[in-house]
Amino acid sequence: MAITLQIIGHKKSGKTLITTALIERLSKEGYRVAALKHDAHNAAMDVPTTDSARMSNAGANQVILQSPTEFFFHQKS
């Protein structure tokens, strides 16, 4: 069974902070976590300071990043 959560909010409202904390907690509890990030700008995947990298570092098994011009998929083995 897959459970889906959506976290939305204004820019700089703490969405990534809450998301990474949730990913860390669920990963430590043994859940496999995937994160989907929408970016309204020209996206870059796994750049150290980006949200996608933070989600991956928090323990997400898969991170998907979608923007108007790009689609990235990162999966840990």
All heavy atoms as TSV, in Angstrom:
chain	resi	resn	atom	element	x	y	z
A	1	MET	N	N	0.839	-1.169	0.000
A	1	MET	CA	C	0.000	0.000	0.000
A	1	MET	C	C	0.891	1.242	0.000
A	1	MET	O	O	1.867	1.326	0.730
A	1	MET	CB	C	-0.887	0.004	1.246
A	1	MET	CG	C	-1.641	1.296	1.410
A	1	MET	SD	S	-2.794	1.372	2.794
A	1	MET	CE	C	-1.767	1.083	4.181
A	2	ALA	N	N	0.553	2.195	-0.824
A	2	ALA	CA	C	1.294	3.454	-0.896
A	2	ALA	C	C	0.452	4.566	-0.279
A	2	ALA	O	O	-0.736	4.687	-0.553
A	2	ALA	CB	C	1.616	3.793	-2.334
A	3	ILE	N	N	1.086	5.353	0.544
A	3	ILE	CA	C	0.441	6.527	1.130
A	3	ILE	C	C	1.055	7.745	0.473
A	3	ILE	O	O	2.273	7.856	0.348
A	3	ILE	CB	C	0.654	6.572	2.647
A	3	ILE	CG1	C	0.006	5.347	3.289
A	3	ILE	CG2	C	0.107	7.859	3.221
A	3	ILE	CD1	C	0.315	5.187	4.747
A	4	THR	N	N	0.213	8.670	0.039
A	4	THR	CA	C	0.680	9.871	-0.642
A	4	THR	C	C	0.363	11.091	0.205
A	4	THR	O	O	-0.762	11.256	0.664
A	4	THR	CB	C	-0.006	10.010	-2.017
A	4	THR	OG1	O	0.234	8.829	-2.774
A	4	THR	CG2	C	0.527	11.218	-2.767
A	5	LEU	N	N	1.368	11.937	0.399
A	5	LEU	CA	C	1.193	13.203	1.101
A	5	LEU	C	C	1.600	14.333	0.171
A	5	LEU	O	O	2.552	14.190	-0.596
A	5	LEU	CB	C	2.068	13.265	2.351
A	5	LEU	CG	C	1.839	12.193	3.402
A	5	LEU	CD1	C	2.897	12.312	4.487
A	5	LEU	CD2	C	0.458	12.321	4.004
A	6	GLN	N	N	0.901	15.440	0.265
A	6	GLN	CA	C	1.257	16.617	-0.514
A	6	GLN	C	C	1.518	17.765	0.450
A	6	GLN	O	O	0.691	18.050	1.319
A	6	GLN	CB	C	0.125	16.986	-1.468
A	6	GLN	CG	C	0.432	18.180	-2.328
A	6	GLN	CD	C	-0.699	18.503	-3.298
A	6	GLN	OE1	O	-1.828	18.056	-3.130
A	6	GLN	NE2	N	-0.409	19.289	-4.298
A	7	ILE	N	N	2.664	18.390	0.306
A	7	ILE	CA	C	3.021	19.534	1.146
A	7	ILE	C	C	3.095	20.746	0.242
A	7	ILE	O	O	3.886	20.773	-0.706
A	7	ILE	CB	C	4.358	19.286	1.875
A	7	ILE	CG1	C	4.211	18.055	2.785
A	7	ILE	CG2	C	4.781	20.521	2.656
A	7	ILE	CD1	C	5.481	17.595	3.426
A	8	ILE	N	N	2.254	21.724	0.524
A	8	ILE	CA	C	2.208	22.936	-0.293
A	8	ILE	C	C	2.324	24.155	0.617
A	8	ILE	O	O	2.027	24.095	1.806
A	8	ILE	CB	C	0.917	23.020	-1.139
A	8	ILE	CG1	C	-0.316	22.995	-0.239
A	8	ILE	CG2	C	0.866	21.892	-2.141
A	8	ILE	CD1	C	-1.620	23.234	-0.963
A	9	GLY	N	N	2.758	25.257	0.051
A	9	GLY	CA	C	2.865	26.494	0.809
A	9	GLY	C	C	3.560	27.563	0.003
A	9	GLY	O	O	4.077	27.313	-1.086
A	10	HIS	N	N	3.585	28.732	0.567
A	10	HIS	CA	C	4.240	29.863	-0.087
A	10	HIS	C	C	5.757	29.671	-0.087
A	10	HIS	O	O	6.303	28.905	0.710
A	10	HIS	CB	C	3.895	31.170	0.630
A	10	HIS	CG	C	2.454	31.526	0.529
A	10	HIS	ND1	N	1.888	31.995	-0.627
A	10	HIS	CD2	C	1.457	31.467	1.447
A	10	HIS	CE1	C	0.605	32.223	-0.424
A	10	HIS	NE2	N	0.312	31.905	0.831
A	11	LYS	N	N	6.419	30.385	-0.952
A	11	LYS	CA	C	7.881	30.361	-1.037
A	11	LYS	C	C	8.472	30.754	0.322
A	11	LYS	O	O	7.990	31.681	0.982
A	11	LYS	CB	C	8.340	31.333	-2.125
A	11	LYS	CG	C	9.817	31.285	-2.396
A	11	LYS	CD	C	10.188	32.159	-3.575
A	11	LYS	CE	C	11.658	32.039	-3.890
A	11	LYS	NZ	N	12.031	32.765	-5.093
A	12	LYS	N	N	9.497	30.010	0.730
A	12	LYS	CA	C	10.219	30.253	1.985
A	12	LYS	C	C	9.346	30.057	3.224
A	12	LYS	O	O	9.589	30.661	4.269
A	12	LYS	CB	C	10.839	31.665	2.006
A	12	LYS	CG	C	11.792	31.949	0.879
A	12	LYS	CD	C	13.032	31.116	0.990
A	12	LYS	CE	C	14.011	31.472	-0.109
A	12	LYS	NZ	N	15.140	30.577	-0.160
A	13	SER	N	N	8.321	29.183	3.137
A	13	SER	CA	C	7.436	28.955	4.276
A	13	SER	C	C	7.822	27.726	5.096
A	13	SER	O	O	7.161	27.422	6.088
A	13	SER	CB	C	5.983	28.828	3.805
A	13	SER	OG	O	5.832	27.705	2.951
A	14	GLY	N	N	8.871	27.003	4.692
A	14	GLY	CA	C	9.331	25.849	5.457
A	14	GLY	C	C	8.935	24.502	4.882
A	14	GLY	O	O	9.047	23.479	5.566
A	15	LYS	N	N	8.493	24.486	3.629
A	15	LYS	CA	C	8.068	23.227	2.993
A	15	LYS	C	C	9.199	22.200	2.959
A	15	LYS	O	O	8.994	21.034	3.306
A	15	LYS	CB	C	7.573	23.486	1.563
A	15	LYS	CG	C	6.365	24.385	1.460
A	15	LYS	CD	C	5.957	24.612	0.022
A	15	LYS	CE	C	7.026	25.202	-0.859
A	15	LYS	NZ	N	7.417	26.580	-0.575
A	16	THR	N	N	10.381	22.618	2.556
A	16	THR	CA	C	11.505	21.685	2.456
A	16	THR	C	C	11.942	21.218	3.836
A	16	THR	O	O	12.259	20.039	4.026
A	16	THR	CB	C	12.684	22.327	1.699
A	16	THR	OG1	O	12.226	22.711	0.404
A	16	THR	CG2	C	13.854	21.369	1.565
A	17	LEU	N	N	11.929	22.083	4.813
A	17	LEU	CA	C	12.291	21.711	6.183
A	17	LEU	C	C	11.354	20.628	6.707
A	17	LEU	O	O	11.804	19.604	7.239
A	17	LEU	CB	C	12.235	22.940	7.093
A	17	LEU	CG	C	12.575	22.708	8.554
A	17	LEU	CD1	C	14.039	22.321	8.698
A	17	LEU	CD2	C	12.256	23.942	9.365
A	18	ILE	N	N	10.059	20.807	6.541
A	18	ILE	CA	C	9.075	19.816	6.980
A	18	ILE	C	C	9.226	18.529	6.173
A	18	ILE	O	O	9.190	17.426	6.727
A	18	ILE	CB	C	7.639	20.381	6.830
A	18	ILE	CG1	C	7.420	21.540	7.788
A	18	ILE	CG2	C	6.595	19.298	7.012
A	18	ILE	CD1	C	7.517	21.187	9.245
A	19	THR	N	N	9.404	18.662	4.866
A	19	THR	CA	C	9.510	17.485	3.997
A	19	THR	C	C	10.731	16.647	4.353
A	19	THR	O	O	10.631	15.422	4.478
A	19	THR	CB	C	9.569	17.910	2.516
A	19	THR	OG1	O	8.391	18.658	2.215
A	19	THR	CG2	C	9.669	16.716	1.593
A	20	THR	N	N	11.881	17.276	4.523
A	20	THR	CA	C	13.093	16.511	4.839
A	20	THR	C	C	12.996	15.888	6.235
A	20	THR	O	O	13.461	14.768	6.431
A	20	THR	CB	C	14.362	17.369	4.711
A	20	THR	OG1	O	14.233	18.543	5.509
A	20	THR	CG2	C	14.623	17.752	3.267
A	21	ALA	N	N	12.389	16.572	7.183
A	21	ALA	CA	C	12.210	15.992	8.521
A	21	ALA	C	C	11.301	14.764	8.447
A	21	ALA	O	O	11.564	13.746	9.095
A	21	ALA	CB	C	11.634	17.033	9.472
A	22	LEU	N	N	10.257	14.852	7.661
A	22	LEU	CA	C	9.336	13.730	7.485
A	22	LEU	C	C	10.030	12.555	6.788
A	22	LEU	O	O	9.895	11.395	7.200
A	22	LEU	CB	C	8.119	14.181	6.689
A	22	LEU	CG	C	7.009	13.171	6.476
A	22	LEU	CD1	C	6.436	12.692	7.805
A	22	LEU	CD2	C	5.907	13.777	5.623
A	23	ILE	N	N	10.812	12.849	5.750
A	23	ILE	CA	C	11.560	11.798	5.044
A	23	ILE	C	C	12.527	11.106	5.997
A	23	ILE	O	O	12.613	9.875	6.041
A	23	ILE	CB	C	12.308	12.378	3.820
A	23	ILE	CG1	C	11.314	12.801	2.738
A	23	ILE	CG2	C	13.313	11.365	3.270
A	23	ILE	CD1	C	11.935	13.621	1.618
A	24	GLU	N	N	13.266	11.891	6.789
A	24	GLU	CA	C	14.221	11.314	7.742
A	24	GLU	C	C	13.519	10.397	8.731
A	24	GLU	O	O	13.969	9.275	8.991
A	24	GLU	CB	C	14.951	12.423	8.503
A	24	GLU	CG	C	15.988	13.147	7.683
A	24	GLU	CD	C	16.631	14.295	8.450
A	24	GLU	OE1	O	16.340	14.479	9.661
A	24	GLU	OE2	O	17.431	15.021	7.832
A	25	ARG	N	N	12.406	10.856	9.281
A	25	ARG	CA	C	11.673	10.066	10.291
A	25	ARG	C	C	11.125	8.771	9.690
A	25	ARG	O	O	11.267	7.694	10.273
A	25	ARG	CB	C	10.547	10.916	10.876
A	25	ARG	CG	C	9.682	10.220	11.887
A	25	ARG	CD	C	10.504	9.876	13.134
A	25	ARG	NE	N	9.727	9.118	14.083
A	25	ARG	CZ	C	9.137	9.615	15.148
A	25	ARG	NH1	N	9.244	10.906	15.412
A	25	ARG	NH2	N	8.449	8.854	15.960
A	26	LEU	N	N	10.478	8.882	8.535
A	26	LEU	CA	C	9.895	7.700	7.908
A	26	LEU	C	C	10.976	6.699	7.493
A	26	LEU	O	O	10.804	5.491	7.650
A	26	LEU	CB	C	9.037	8.104	6.710
A	26	LEU	CG	C	7.747	8.840	7.054
A	26	LEU	CD1	C	7.096	9.377	5.781
A	26	LEU	CD2	C	6.789	7.967	7.831
A	27	SER	N	N	12.096	7.204	6.981
A	27	SER	CA	C	13.203	6.326	6.587
A	27	SER	C	C	13.763	5.575	7.787
A	27	SER	O	O	14.032	4.374	7.718
A	27	SER	CB	C	14.312	7.130	5.916
A	27	SER	OG	O	13.855	7.695	4.714
A	28	LYS	N	N	13.907	6.271	8.910
A	28	LYS	CA	C	14.408	5.628	10.127
A	28	LYS	C	C	13.432	4.584	10.662
A	28	LYS	O	O	13.846	3.623	11.298
A	28	LYS	CB	C	14.691	6.678	11.197
A	28	LYS	CG	C	15.932	7.488	10.913
A	28	LYS	CD	C	16.183	8.538	11.959
A	28	LYS	CE	C	17.401	9.364	11.568
A	28	LYS	NZ	N	17.600	10.509	12.466
A	29	GLU	N	N	12.158	4.764	10.390
A	29	GLU	CA	C	11.131	3.799	10.808
A	29	GLU	C	C	11.043	2.604	9.852
A	29	GLU	O	O	10.264	1.695	10.071
A	29	GLU	CB	C	9.763	4.483	10.904
A	29	GLU	CG	C	9.666	5.539	11.976
A	29	GLU	CD	C	9.670	4.950	13.382
A	29	GLU	OE1	O	9.134	3.840	13.566
A	29	GLU	OE2	O	10.217	5.613	14.281
A	30	GLY	N	N	11.833	2.638	8.767
A	30	GLY	CA	C	11.877	1.514	7.845
A	30	GLY	C	C	11.013	1.660	6.596
A	30	GLY	O	O	10.921	0.732	5.801
A	31	TYR	N	N	10.407	2.816	6.416
A	31	TYR	CA	C	9.598	3.042	5.217
A	31	TYR	C	C	10.485	3.405	4.039
A	31	TYR	O	O	11.522	4.048	4.203
A	31	TYR	CB	C	8.588	4.178	5.450
A	31	TYR	CG	C	7.493	3.819	6.405
A	31	TYR	CD1	C	7.602	4.108	7.758
A	31	TYR	CD2	C	6.336	3.192	5.954
A	31	TYR	CE1	C	6.600	3.776	8.650
A	31	TYR	CE2	C	5.324	2.862	6.837
A	31	TYR	CZ	C	5.460	3.159	8.178
A	31	TYR	OH	O	4.468	2.828	9.054
A	32	ARG	N	N	10.077	2.976	2.859
A	32	ARG	CA	C	10.739	3.412	1.623
A	32	ARG	C	C	10.009	4.663	1.167
A	32	ARG	O	O	8.799	4.644	0.984
A	32	ARG	CB	C	10.683	2.324	0.563
A	32	ARG	CG	C	11.540	1.115	0.930
A	32	ARG	CD	C	11.521	0.030	-0.111
A	32	ARG	NE	N	11.758	0.509	-1.458
A	32	ARG	CZ	C	12.954	0.705	-2.016
A	32	ARG	NH1	N	14.034	0.481	-1.316
A	32	ARG	NH2	N	13.061	1.122	-3.258
A	33	VAL	N	N	10.748	5.742	0.969
A	33	VAL	CA	C	10.160	7.041	0.679
A	33	VAL	C	C	10.590	7.522	-0.705
A	33	VAL	O	O	11.760	7.430	-1.067
A	33	VAL	CB	C	10.586	8.086	1.739
A	33	VAL	CG1	C	9.994	9.451	1.440
A	33	VAL	CG2	C	10.194	7.619	3.137
A	34	ALA	N	N	9.632	8.032	-1.448
A	34	ALA	CA	C	9.909	8.700	-2.723
A	34	ALA	C	C	9.424	10.136	-2.590
A	34	ALA	O	O	8.419	10.406	-1.946
A	34	ALA	CB	C	9.191	8.007	-3.873
A	35	ALA	N	N	10.147	11.068	-3.185
A	35	ALA	CA	C	9.783	12.478	-3.127
A	35	ALA	C	C	9.653	13.033	-4.541
A	35	ALA	O	O	10.493	12.754	-5.396
A	35	ALA	CB	C	10.837	13.272	-2.351
A	36	LEU	N	N	8.620	13.788	-4.767
A	36	LEU	CA	C	8.388	14.443	-6.053
A	36	LEU	C	C	8.412	15.940	-5.816
A	36	LEU	O	O	7.682	16.456	-4.974
A	36	LEU	CB	C	7.040	14.024	-6.638
A	36	LEU	CG	C	6.571	14.742	-7.892
A	36	LEU	CD1	C	7.540	14.521	-9.042
A	36	LEU	CD2	C	5.182	14.265	-8.280
A	37	LYS	N	N	9.273	16.637	-6.538
A	37	LYS	CA	C	9.442	18.078	-6.380
A	37	LYS	C	C	9.103	18.763	-7.692
A	37	LYS	O	O	9.604	18.387	-8.747
A	37	LYS	CB	C	10.900	18.368	-5.989
A	37	LYS	CG	C	11.356	19.789	-6.114
A	37	LYS	CD	C	10.892	20.644	-4.972
A	37	LYS	CE	C	11.503	22.050	-5.103
A	37	LYS	NZ	N	10.588	23.084	-4.749
A	38	HIS	N	N	8.231	19.750	-7.630
A	38	HIS	CA	C	7.936	20.566	-8.808
A	38	HIS	C	C	8.729	21.856	-8.697
A	38	HIS	O	O	8.820	22.457	-7.631
A	38	HIS	CB	C	6.443	20.904	-8.883
A	38	HIS	CG	C	6.138	21.814	-10.022
A	38	HIS	ND1	N	6.040	23.178	-9.861
A	38	HIS	CD2	C	5.943	21.571	-11.336
A	38	HIS	CE1	C	5.790	23.726	-11.038
A	38	HIS	NE2	N	5.731	22.779	-11.948
A	39	ASP	N	N	9.328	22.255	-9.799
A	39	ASP	CA	C	10.108	23.497	-9.847
A	39	ASP	C	C	9.598	24.323	-11.018
A	39	ASP	O	O	9.574	23.843	-12.146
A	39	ASP	CB	C	11.589	23.171	-10.022
A	39	ASP	CG	C	12.483	24.386	-9.884
A	39	ASP	OD1	O	12.004	25.526	-10.061
A	39	ASP	OD2	O	13.672	24.194	-9.606
A	40	ALA	N	N	9.174	25.534	-10.743
A	40	ALA	CA	C	8.633	26.394	-11.797
A	40	ALA	C	C	9.734	27.048	-12.632
A	40	ALA	O	O	9.443	27.745	-13.595
A	40	ALA	CB	C	7.742	27.464	-11.182
A	41	HIS	N	N	10.981	26.834	-12.255
A	41	HIS	CA	C	12.112	27.458	-12.952
A	41	HIS	C	C	12.925	26.389	-13.673
A	41	HIS	O	O	12.537	25.239	-13.736
A	41	HIS	CB	C	12.975	28.210	-11.944
A	41	HIS	CG	C	12.177	29.138	-11.083
A	41	HIS	ND1	N	11.610	30.304	-11.556
A	41	HIS	CD2	C	11.797	29.055	-9.789
A	41	HIS	CE1	C	10.949	30.897	-10.592
A	41	HIS	NE2	N	11.042	30.156	-9.505
A	42	ASN	N	N	14.074	26.755	-14.183
A	42	ASN	CA	C	14.972	25.782	-14.820
A	42	ASN	C	C	15.642	24.958	-13.737
A	42	ASN	O	O	16.475	25.449	-12.993
A	42	ASN	CB	C	16.017	26.496	-15.683
A	42	ASN	CG	C	15.393	27.125	-16.909
A	42	ASN	OD1	O	14.386	26.638	-17.412
A	42	ASN	ND2	N	15.966	28.201	-17.386
A	43	ALA	N	N	15.274	23.724	-13.652
A	43	ALA	CA	C	15.688	22.858	-12.562
A	43	ALA	C	C	17.082	22.284	-12.770
A	43	ALA	O	O	17.542	22.132	-13.887
A	43	ALA	CB	C	14.687	21.724	-12.427
A	44	ALA	N	N	17.718	21.953	-11.658
A	44	ALA	CA	C	18.979	21.213	-11.653
A	44	ALA	C	C	18.868	20.160	-10.563
A	44	ALA	O	O	18.400	20.441	-9.464
A	44	ALA	CB	C	20.150	22.144	-11.374
A	45	MET	N	N	19.299	18.952	-10.864
A	45	MET	CA	C	19.145	17.828	-9.940
A	45	MET	C	C	20.421	17.584	-9.171
A	45	MET	O	O	21.515	17.631	-9.726
A	45	MET	CB	C	18.777	16.577	-10.743
A	45	MET	CG	C	18.468	15.368	-9.904
A	45	MET	SD	S	16.832	15.513	-9.234
A	45	MET	CE	C	16.581	13.883	-8.596
A	46	ASP	N	N	20.290	17.324	-7.890
A	46	ASP	CA	C	21.377	16.898	-7.004
A	46	ASP	C	C	22.515	17.898	-6.864
A	46	ASP	O	O	23.644	17.522	-6.567
A	46	ASP	CB	C	21.923	15.527	-7.427
A	46	ASP	CG	C	20.891	14.429	-7.258
A	46	ASP	OD1	O	19.973	14.608	-6.442
A	46	ASP	OD2	O	20.997	13.417	-7.943
A	47	VAL	N	N	22.241	19.149	-7.086
A	47	VAL	CA	C	23.202	20.197	-6.749
A	47	VAL	C	C	23.111	20.346	-5.227
A	47	VAL	O	O	22.001	20.391	-4.682
A	47	VAL	CB	C	22.854	21.523	-7.475
A	47	VAL	CG1	C	23.772	22.642	-7.050
A	47	VAL	CG2	C	22.893	21.318	-8.980
A	48	PRO	N	N	24.234	20.371	-4.506
A	48	PRO	CA	C	24.209	20.258	-3.044
A	48	PRO	C	C	23.218	21.154	-2.293
A	48	PRO	O	O	22.704	20.743	-1.266
A	48	PRO	CB	C	25.646	20.585	-2.638
A	48	PRO	CG	C	26.450	20.177	-3.818
A	48	PRO	CD	C	25.597	20.475	-5.017
A	49	THR	N	N	22.931	22.325	-2.771
A	49	THR	CA	C	22.052	23.227	-2.028
A	49	THR	C	C	20.585	23.171	-2.472
A	49	THR	O	O	19.763	23.897	-1.929
A	49	THR	CB	C	22.547	24.677	-2.152
A	49	THR	OG1	O	22.565	25.044	-3.539
A	49	THR	CG2	C	23.935	24.843	-1.564
A	50	THR	N	N	20.259	22.307	-3.423
A	50	THR	CA	C	18.888	22.268	-3.939
A	50	THR	C	C	17.984	21.399	-3.065
A	50	THR	O	O	18.441	20.557	-2.303
A	50	THR	CB	C	18.845	21.725	-5.376
A	50	THR	OG1	O	19.344	20.376	-5.370
A	50	THR	CG2	C	19.642	22.592	-6.332
A	51	ASP	N	N	16.689	21.627	-3.202
A	51	ASP	CA	C	15.713	20.833	-2.460
A	51	ASP	C	C	15.812	19.357	-2.807
A	51	ASP	O	O	15.676	18.499	-1.926
A	51	ASP	CB	C	14.288	21.330	-2.742
A	51	ASP	CG	C	14.017	22.710	-2.174
A	51	ASP	OD1	O	14.850	23.221	-1.397
A	51	ASP	OD2	O	12.954	23.274	-2.496
A	52	SER	N	N	16.040	19.038	-4.076
A	52	SER	CA	C	16.121	17.629	-4.469
A	52	SER	C	C	17.291	16.934	-3.773
A	52	SER	O	O	17.170	15.790	-3.319
A	52	SER	CB	C	16.239	17.492	-5.988
A	52	SER	OG	O	17.412	18.122	-6.466
A	53	ALA	N	N	18.416	17.601	-3.643
A	53	ALA	CA	C	19.566	17.029	-2.940
A	53	ALA	C	C	19.262	16.868	-1.455
A	53	ALA	O	O	19.624	15.860	-0.840
A	53	ALA	CB	C	20.800	17.899	-3.136
A	54	ARG	N	N	18.583	17.827	-0.873
A	54	ARG	CA	C	18.219	17.727	0.547
A	54	ARG	C	C	17.289	16.546	0.795
A	54	ARG	O	O	17.410	15.842	1.794
A	54	ARG	CB	C	17.566	19.027	1.013
A	54	ARG	CG	C	18.532	20.179	1.076
A	54	ARG	CD	C	17.855	21.443	1.538
A	54	ARG	NE	N	18.822	22.521	1.553
A	54	ARG	CZ	C	18.556	23.755	1.173
A	54	ARG	NH1	N	17.348	24.077	0.758
A	54	ARG	NH2	N	19.488	24.672	1.215
A	55	MET	N	N	16.357	16.330	-0.119
A	55	MET	CA	C	15.425	15.203	0.030
A	55	MET	C	C	16.166	13.877	-0.104
A	55	MET	O	O	15.908	12.940	0.649
A	55	MET	CB	C	14.306	15.309	-1.005
A	55	MET	CG	C	13.376	16.456	-0.744
A	55	MET	SD	S	12.174	16.626	-2.085
A	55	MET	CE	C	11.435	18.182	-1.670
A	56	SER	N	N	17.082	13.801	-1.037
A	56	SER	CA	C	17.888	12.593	-1.210
A	56	SER	C	C	18.755	12.350	0.021
A	56	SER	O	O	18.812	11.228	0.539
A	56	SER	CB	C	18.756	12.722	-2.457
A	56	SER	OG	O	19.517	11.558	-2.652
A	57	ASN	N	N	19.401	13.380	0.513
A	57	ASN	CA	C	20.255	13.260	1.696
A	57	ASN	C	C	19.455	12.910	2.946
A	57	ASN	O	O	19.991	12.304	3.875
A	57	ASN	CB	C	21.038	14.548	1.927
A	57	ASN	CG	C	22.075	14.793	0.864
A	57	ASN	OD1	O	22.529	13.867	0.198
A	57	ASN	ND2	N	22.445	16.052	0.667
A	58	ALA	N	N	18.175	13.285	2.977
A	58	ALA	CA	C	17.323	12.976	4.122
A	58	ALA	C	C	16.930	11.502	4.150
A	58	ALA	O	O	16.460	11.007	5.172
A	58	ALA	CB	C	16.071	13.852	4.102
A	59	GLY	N	N	17.120	10.803	3.013
A	59	GLY	CA	C	16.839	9.378	2.994
A	59	GLY	C	C	15.834	8.911	1.964
A	59	GLY	O	O	15.475	7.733	1.948
A	60	ALA	N	N	15.361	9.795	1.102
A	60	ALA	CA	C	14.417	9.371	0.067
A	60	ALA	C	C	15.092	8.375	-0.872
A	60	ALA	O	O	16.206	8.613	-1.326
A	60	ALA	CB	C	13.895	10.569	-0.722
A	61	ASN	N	N	14.417	7.260	-1.144
A	61	ASN	CA	C	14.960	6.251	-2.054
A	61	ASN	C	C	14.909	6.721	-3.497
A	61	ASN	O	O	15.773	6.388	-4.295
A	61	ASN	CB	C	14.190	4.943	-1.922
A	61	ASN	CG	C	14.286	4.383	-0.532
A	61	ASN	OD1	O	13.396	4.586	0.282
A	61	ASN	ND2	N	15.373	3.704	-0.238
A	62	GLN	N	N	13.869	7.454	-3.836
A	62	GLN	CA	C	13.735	8.040	-5.166
A	62	GLN	C	C	13.380	9.514	-5.013
A	62	GLN	O	O	12.606	9.874	-4.132
A	62	GLN	CB	C	12.611	7.381	-5.992
A	62	GLN	CG	C	12.806	5.927	-6.288
A	62	GLN	CD	C	12.172	5.039	-5.250
A	62	GLN	OE1	O	11.321	5.450	-4.493
A	62	GLN	NE2	N	12.596	3.799	-5.218
A	63	VAL	N	N	13.958	10.323	-5.875
A	63	VAL	CA	C	13.602	11.736	-5.944
A	63	VAL	C	C	13.311	12.055	-7.404
A	63	VAL	O	O	14.119	11.761	-8.289
A	63	VAL	CB	C	14.721	12.666	-5.406
A	63	VAL	CG1	C	14.312	14.123	-5.549
A	63	VAL	CG2	C	15.042	12.334	-3.955
A	64	ILE	N	N	12.154	12.629	-7.635
A	64	ILE	CA	C	11.758	13.056	-8.973
A	64	ILE	C	C	11.647	14.569	-8.948
A	64	ILE	O	O	11.053	15.138	-8.044
A	64	ILE	CB	C	10.406	12.425	-9.381
A	64	ILE	CG1	C	10.524	10.904	-9.391
A	64	ILE	CG2	C	9.945	12.958	-10.725
A	64	ILE	CD1	C	9.195	10.194	-9.458
A	65	LEU	N	N	12.225	15.205	-9.935
A	65	LEU	CA	C	12.175	16.659	-10.060
A	65	LEU	C	C	11.596	16.991	-11.418
A	65	LEU	O	O	12.103	16.538	-12.441
A	65	LEU	CB	C	13.580	17.242	-9.913
A	65	LEU	CG	C	13.723	18.746	-10.087
A	65	LEU	CD1	C	12.905	19.510	-9.055
A	65	LEU	CD2	C	15.189	19.142	-10.004
A	66	GLN	N	N	10.528	17.766	-11.417
A	66	GLN	CA	C	9.843	18.127	-12.662
A	66	GLN	C	C	9.753	19.639	-12.762
A	66	GLN	O	O	9.424	20.316	-11.807
A	66	GLN	CB	C	8.436	17.503	-12.665
A	66	GLN	CG	C	7.665	17.694	-13.941
A	66	GLN	CD	C	6.764	18.909	-13.887
A	66	GLN	OE1	O	6.243	19.266	-12.851
A	66	GLN	NE2	N	6.601	19.550	-15.013
A	67	SER	N	N	10.108	20.135	-13.933
A	67	SER	CA	C	9.989	21.566	-14.227
A	67	SER	C	C	9.348	21.704	-15.598
A	67	SER	O	O	9.119	20.704	-16.274
A	67	SER	CB	C	11.376	22.230	-14.202
A	67	SER	OG	O	12.104	21.905	-15.361
A	68	PRO	N	N	9.059	22.917	-16.023
A	68	PRO	CA	C	8.447	23.077	-17.345
A	68	PRO	C	C	9.288	22.509	-18.493
A	68	PRO	O	O	8.750	22.112	-19.521
A	68	PRO	CB	C	8.288	24.580	-17.488
A	68	PRO	CG	C	8.216	25.100	-16.092
A	68	PRO	CD	C	9.134	24.197	-15.308
A	69	THR	N	N	10.607	22.443	-18.311
A	69	THR	CA	C	11.470	22.002	-19.412
A	69	THR	C	C	12.257	20.733	-19.125
A	69	THR	O	O	12.879	20.196	-20.029
A	69	THR	CB	C	12.476	23.111	-19.775
A	69	THR	OG1	O	13.270	23.396	-18.615
A	69	THR	CG2	C	11.775	24.368	-20.249
A	70	GLU	N	N	12.257	20.243	-17.895
A	70	GLU	CA	C	13.098	19.105	-17.522
A	70	GLU	C	C	12.326	18.115	-16.653
A	70	GLU	O	O	11.366	18.464	-15.983
A	70	GLU	CB	C	14.318	19.584	-16.710
A	70	GLU	CG	C	15.184	20.600	-17.397
A	70	GLU	CD	C	16.069	20.015	-18.473
A	70	GLU	OE1	O	16.228	18.789	-18.541
A	70	GLU	OE2	O	16.605	20.802	-19.271
A	71	PHE	N	N	12.797	16.864	-16.670
A	71	PHE	CA	C	12.286	15.817	-15.807
A	71	PHE	C	C	13.480	14.980	-15.362
A	71	PHE	O	O	14.192	14.416	-16.201
A	71	PHE	CB	C	11.270	14.931	-16.549
A	71	PHE	CG	C	10.701	13.840	-15.699
A	71	PHE	CD1	C	9.579	14.077	-14.923
A	71	PHE	CD2	C	11.277	12.571	-15.672
A	71	PHE	CE1	C	9.046	13.065	-14.121
A	71	PHE	CE2	C	10.748	11.554	-14.894
A	71	PHE	CZ	C	9.642	11.813	-14.113
A	72	PHE	N	N	13.736	14.925	-14.061
A	72	PHE	CA	C	14.869	14.177	-13.520
A	72	PHE	C	C	14.366	13.082	-12.599
A	72	PHE	O	O	13.382	13.275	-11.879
A	72	PHE	CB	C	15.787	15.086	-12.694
A	72	PHE	CG	C	16.384	16.214	-13.461
A	72	PHE	CD1	C	15.835	17.481	-13.387
A	72	PHE	CD2	C	17.535	16.039	-14.218
A	72	PHE	CE1	C	16.398	18.546	-14.079
A	72	PHE	CE2	C	18.094	17.088	-14.923
A	72	PHE	CZ	C	17.514	18.348	-14.845
A	73	PHE	N	N	15.034	11.943	-12.613
A	73	PHE	CA	C	14.714	10.838	-11.713
A	73	PHE	C	C	16.005	10.330	-11.120
A	73	PHE	O	O	16.940	9.973	-11.833
A	73	PHE	CB	C	14.006	9.725	-12.490
A	73	PHE	CG	C	13.675	8.533	-11.644
A	73	PHE	CD1	C	12.606	8.557	-10.779
A	73	PHE	CD2	C	14.442	7.375	-11.706
A	73	PHE	CE1	C	12.294	7.457	-9.984
A	73	PHE	CE2	C	14.150	6.268	-10.936
A	73	PHE	CZ	C	13.063	6.321	-10.067
A	74	HIS	N	N	16.070	10.314	-9.790
A	74	HIS	CA	C	17.249	9.836	-9.077
A	74	HIS	C	C	16.805	8.687	-8.181
A	74	HIS	O	O	15.856	8.836	-7.410
A	74	HIS	CB	C	17.828	10.974	-8.225
A	74	HIS	CG	C	18.957	10.559	-7.338
A	74	HIS	ND1	N	20.259	10.820	-7.648
A	74	HIS	CD2	C	18.970	9.913	-6.154
A	74	HIS	CE1	C	21.026	10.360	-6.681
A	74	HIS	NE2	N	20.267	9.797	-5.770
A	75	GLN	N	N	17.481	7.545	-8.272
A	75	GLN	CA	C	17.127	6.402	-7.431
A	75	GLN	C	C	18.369	5.829	-6.794
A	75	GLN	O	O	19.384	5.621	-7.457
A	75	GLN	CB	C	16.432	5.323	-8.269
A	75	GLN	CG	C	16.044	4.122	-7.424
A	75	GLN	CD	C	15.113	3.182	-8.176
A	75	GLN	OE1	O	14.365	3.606	-9.034
A	75	GLN	NE2	N	15.165	1.917	-7.822
A	76	LYS	N	N	18.267	5.580	-5.490
A	76	LYS	CA	C	19.359	4.920	-4.786
A	76	LYS	C	C	19.200	3.424	-4.919
A	76	LYS	O	O	18.093	2.912	-4.962
A	76	LYS	CB	C	19.323	5.295	-3.298
A	76	LYS	CG	C	19.597	6.749	-3.037
A	76	LYS	CD	C	19.533	7.031	-1.555
A	76	LYS	CE	C	19.748	8.501	-1.280
A	76	LYS	NZ	N	19.625	8.816	0.139
A	77	SER	N	N	20.314	2.725	-4.988
A	77	SER	CA	C	20.254	1.261	-5.114
A	77	SER	C	C	20.138	0.611	-3.762
A	77	SER	O	O	20.267	1.166	-2.746
A	77	SER	CB	C	21.463	0.735	-5.844
A	77	SER	OG	O	22.645	1.201	-5.262
